[in-house]
Amino acid sequence: MEYSGNLQQKLVYGEAGYVLEDVPHLTDYIPDLPTYPNPLQSNPAYLAVKQYFVDADDAIAHKIVVHKGDARGTHFRRAGPRRQVYFEADEVYACIVTCGGLCPGLNTVIREIVCDLHDAYGVNKILGIDGGYRGFYSKNTIDLTPKVVNDIHKRGGTFLGTSRGGHDTTKIVDCIQDRGINQVYIIGGDGTQRGAAVIYDEIRCRGLKVAVAGIPKTIDNDIPVIDKSFGFDTAVEEAQRAINAAHVEAESIQNGIGLVKLMGRYSGFIAMYATLGSRDVDCCLIPESPFYLEGRGGLYEYIEKTLNENGHMVIVIAEGAGQDLLSESLQSMNQQDASGNKLLQDVGLWLSQKIKDHFSSRHKMAITLKYIDPTYMIRAIPSNASDNVYCTVLAHSAVHGAMAGYTGFTVGPVNGRHAYIPFYRITEKQKKVVITDRMWARLLSSTSQPSFLSDEELAEFKKRAEIKKEEQHQDQLLYDESCTDKPI
């Protein structure tokens, strides 16, 4: 096989169009590192497990649905324990840091990293960095042991504290080097993972034997490549409680409207899945699907129609939806948080007032609107059983990868199997709801809401899809031709 690699990409080419987007390894820049037998070989918990160790050439396909004639396409290295490791237990000094907003499951990930390092690999030196990235150079640390973290998964938030911003790469790597830390576990969203990639680059430039592993965290489920992010299932489940409350309020009075704002700055996955799971929602508004208020086919017309037919209505809106409809004076307040994210205006409050004004002044139709914003309640709860199991596998996969010498990677499920994914694939774009996909069609069918798309816009969507499909076909043909010239 042929490797083509730099700090950004490490590609492995094989037969029939096989491409492995590999992750960096310590031996890429520190040759002749010694290896040691994995202590899991003698761990009684795993002795009975057949083929527990991952084979060196195991890979996970990026796309599981392919068309006849397609090449085998992109793969990622499968996550899991290897027979040989590049760290002895006594030499490991690990640290864990959480950054960005809160999300259900953070404490479970922390707990399982600590417990797997200690119980599976015999590591005793594990440091918690308190307060996000700036905790590295603020000297805020907590010694972590299985006893210390034993019950933290039962709480919301993060045991280590968090913050946005504070990313001074030189200071962080200086701290890592001065303390003798050689495994860094970074839990955070796309901004945090971008920071992790920069930290890895600096560590590699200094030639340090330090493994950097990322665990992607975003409650919005907007991280690409991976099937879903931890905390998402919990968020959808808790969001339905708010939707149920809005439905009870709305149906208890004539022309009652329950309006629920959910998380989703740029991606409407929580709003979409909570709507589909609830079955009590009449309209779901997300950032990916523009809507309008006035005129034929607009939101006002649909609200009036629904109230006349049912006597009540529930609307779910993602926080990033309708931002283009807010007044120019509000949009001009182009403020950002410490992570560089644009501070969004409260579209829920704005839409609530617009609906009230419209029906009171124009239609003389008496409505009662209840606005519910459960955002911070959802973020702060502990993870449910599904997310707890998921967080456990994420944490263990990250530990196995770092112990095996992989670095500069993030971990997550791809088509149901956990894989090691290069940082650049996680941070290159945000995953969004595809409003020409089946899932969005299911939502439109469930709610009976209009698509808010004109015939011209629908035609344009179809045209773009056909152009994209043809471009992909041509790219594949060119790629197939290039593969015939590559050595195997």
Secondary structure, DSSP 8 states (H G I E B T S, - for coil): -EEEE-SS-EEEE-GGG-EEE---BGGGTSTT---EE-GGGG-TTTTTSTT-S--TT-EEES-S---TT----EEEEE-S--SEES--GGG--EEEEE-SS--TTHHHHHHHHHHIIIIIH----EEEETTSTTHHHHT-EEE--TTTTTTGGGSSS-TT---S----HHHHHHHHHHHT--EEEEEE-HHHHHHHHHHHHHHHHTT---EEEEEE--TT---SSSS--TTHHHHHHHHHHHHHHHHHHHHTSTTEEEEEEE--SS--HHHHHHHHHHS--SEEE-TTS----SSTTSHHHHHHHHHHHHSEEEEEEETTTTGGGS-HHHHT---B-TTS-B----HHHHHHHHHHHHHHHTS----EEEEE--HHHHHTS---HHHHHHHHHHHHHHHHHHHTTB-SEEEEEETTEEEEEEHHHHHS------TTSHHHHHHHHHH-------HHHHHHHHHHHHHHHHHHHHHHHHHHHHHTTS--
